[in-house]
Structures are given as structure tokens and as C-alpha cells.
Amino acid sequence: MIEIKELTKRFGPMTAVANLSLHVAKGEVLGFLGPNGAGKSTTMKMVTGFLAPDAGTVTVCGHDIEADTTKAQALIGYLPEGAPAYGDMTARQFLSFIAEVRGFKGADAKARVAAVVEKTELVPVLEQPIETLSKGFKRRVGLAQAILHDPPVLIMDEPTDGLDPNQKHAVRGLIHDMAAEKAIIVSTHLLEEVEAICTRAVIIDRGTIVADGTPAELLARSRYHNAVTLTLSKDEIEGAVAKLKTLAMVAQVERKNFGDAVRLTAFPKSGALLIEAVSALAARENWTVKELYAEPGRLDEVFRAITTSDAARVKAARK
């Protein structure tokens, strides 16, 4: 439903997006990740036709975004960065305006507005000017306008930015409910959002794709994947570390102090499953185990390992 081929965008001497290619199929929720300045927002603006690429093509449900812009954009729901809207309009007036722009009239327009107001829980602020709303409600107004025409393609830049935990849960539930019939791209800095709603994640750095896979596949790249963490009392630690190192599948053991207890993490060789062996060892040695669990992996660690830090980015730009 979304096909991006060799997309490139330069701003003067800087290349923001470099020869980027990917596709998103119906039923996919693609998490689009990367550090600040990696090219996420620039890519999304090109995909939606708000920014012309220097090279490459984008098609939306078979329509070229440059050659057939109106038809392509009619199929897209877009929540841009900052959720821009007309601040002097009330939320109801703005959504009614969007309905008219999208070609809905009369009872049909009112029904569309009512449906998205309910989905995004905007009833309490419906008659307030948008400029008076909190950041979270402004974001929800932006989400409401994006889904008002029930588009087959949704492209959202930080959809839960500014929302409290309850609101984030509600928006993630809404995205999940819509996902089966749409192709959705979600740009986010929240790695837990990827695990919560995304079926696939793409990480970009310096305008190029550095990882593409399911959340589980990315977690498997973490050194914590299948590691086992257990918390013991301090007087058991030295013996426990020595015993853990005797297990054939253990590559390394790390420790962290927590008051009167110490947390040990045993890292596996080549992603081996350690949980049964460590559990059996703890039982044999009669350790006083306060917690013991297997690690699925840590996305933040994978993210840091394959992307460029802000400091490195600044250093490279100065060369």
C-alpha cells in the first residue's frame, strides 16, 4: 500500500534522506525510529507529498505522490509533527472544516465528526478554541482529523506525544483496532510504543535504514536477549558468581548493588536459553532468590548500538 523507492532529500550540503527504500503492506503497523536529525520527519513529509524529493519515488495504493498527488493524498491520513491546526477555531469547527475539505456534507459530515470525536475522546473540549487546549488534547484533535475520512493509509508523527499514560493507552488501542484494514507508519521516540503496537520496526540513522524487522527480531539483536537476571543477598554473591560461570552456556556475569541485595545478570553464549539451567542451579545451591527472570532483550540497547549519538553526529558535521 506504501512503496518507497530510492528516496533522497538534500538541504544544501547535508543529505537528510539517502537512497531510502521500503514498503508497507495492509495490516502492518510500522514503527519508524531514529535519533533526532536522522531523517524521519523529512521522509514522512515526502511520503505525504508535502515535500518534494530530490530523487526517488513514492506510491500510495498505486498512485504516485508527485504525478497523482490529489488521488494519493485522498487516501492518506496524516498527523504531522506538532499537530498544526487553526487555533481560533473550536475543536468542533476545525473537524467540521476538515470534513468539508475531505468532501463530506450535511448529515454525512456530522456523522464523521461525531465518530472521530468519540474515538479520540474529545467531547469535554469540543467547544473550546484549539489554542486554549492542552498539548495532549491538541494532539488528539490532530489524530481525529487524520482518521476522519477513514483512510487506508495512516502516517503519524509522534501520535502519543504529550498524552498522559491513560491517553496513550487509549490511542494505542485505537491504532491497534484500525490496523487490520490499513497500512500505518508511526514515527516515535518511545521504544515501548514499538513493542506495544508495531508489527515491524525500521530504524534509520543519517538518512539510511540500519535495521528492519519485527520487534522480536530486533530484541534478538540485544546482548540481553535470553540473559537471566536474579537478585540475591550480598553474602551469597561471590559463590553465586563463581557457580554461574561454571555453566557452559554462560558467557559473562555482571552485578549491580541494590541496598542489601545484589542483582546478577548472566549473559548467554550465542543467544542460548539459560533460564532452566540457572533456575536449577539456584535450587541446588539453595540460594535465597528474591527475583529471577529471563530477559527478552532491550530495544534501547539495540537502538544505541546501531545509531549515532548526538555528540558523534555533531563531531562528524564539523569535519
Steps between C-alpha positions, in 0.01 A plus 500: 500500500803728552799453270810715548785460253846660526368815670756779541479853641781752542503836676804680363807288575309279746330181386197449727372183330729282289372246248236366740274214384226314687142379464209473741224247441137495612478390863848622591573757770852620424692667780731759343789567739821697506692764695417868466609617156500148353253594225171361637284812464657587164415153369142525620456841340618357168276194531197724555587740217578805715866498403641417156785246491820566311487142373290189539129422492211441740176324407193477724256224403644517148487882466828688455516774764650753255326409175159428656516705820129564560396135466791382713437755776129414507604153619727627778426604855792714620583613851807722460747612761343756733141423388444840330144633499310831491528613861206740493260223394335276755575130472153444352540781244840372393383141455191621310730701276719193437188296417401760240851508354487121472174526304241410764182706534192527721407198710793300363747767618339515845511123530871493409579769759295326769674168434855636533409714802387185677806300394745768615302597814469869411150562640619702806681760282288498186386862535833644614735692266789273404757757614371460860536122506774305672772338290334163543158617380658684206668174406167318517336763277782436252440127518125550451551698179742234371248216532180694423474373140594141599807491273668171403842652578588673828827686556549638848791695648514443878126424542520468880725802559371697801244240607475364853529122556123444478475701178798315352332170577179616332678625184707182474178300529344707222801442273486128575128486416555676165811307400348199325349707217774761460869554439632712787831675556566631851806713565589494869776552754323268745653156468226345716253619238668276244449193718142609584357563152745433218521185290825618343768758579740690276788692654668771293820689570644781289223449247558129436337184634721320753244243625172354374311220672231400744538623860596142598770490233646829624489379862696192391787733400534620860775355719226465765299262280450181707721636781384404851485747787474396863517690829673347801620613841853641514646209697408257219644701213861383471403136503212561259721680247752216506228237460327685215830522311527119509188467283612418145255738334591805714731749328516768769353600837444863602392635840322809633450591867152581632521576873538171686452298182695452178355443154694263279451467125632195321552556127471202262736380232347546153151574635471165679204442736627530858189522714461126573869447578519806729175408677622146561836629631328740740283215633798266547704765680197603712559870427261752654365626168299825520433511126598300195394563141608462139564816297328524157755763395514876521406720206674803646830312500451387138407857404815647660721233346396567140436877497720805533501695827437876496863565597634282217255662258624851591864388476441350154324816379800714598745297290 
